[in-house]
Amino acid sequence: MADKTGKAKSDSRQMRQRRVRAKIHGTAARPRMNVYRSLINIFVQVIDDDNGHTLVSASTIDNEIAPQVQGKTKMEAAQIVGKIVAERAKNAGIEAVIFDRGGFKYHGRIAALADGAREAGLKF
């Protein structure tokens, strides 16, 4: 599907993602919380860019989370994933992160995930 410029929507998103990623960088003290959303699922990783390691992750297809999001709307599922990734980050000793929305608009499921993470006590 093309946008106004004739490019595919995914190409435009990837351009936005590269532009944002050039400016933000996660460290061990304040890692980057990366979000990816597909049509059905949502995925979150907390990444230390200095060492290139994923510290914490969560998604709607995670074995622990999938039963909780069964029968829920995508917005509710995103909020649940946000709360769980925040709890896992706190257990790993992470209090604050840099939010990387992955080129997606801060709207809908992305905003719901961020709200869920903030409710669980993660700072960004």
Buried (B, 14 or more C-beta within 10 A) or exposed (E): EEEEEEEEEEEBBBEBBEEEBEEEEBEEEBBBBBBBBEEEBBBBBBBBBEEEEEBBBBBBEBEEBEEBBEEEEBBBBBBBBBBBBBBBBBEEEBEEBBBBBBBBEEEEBBBBBBBBBBEBEBEB
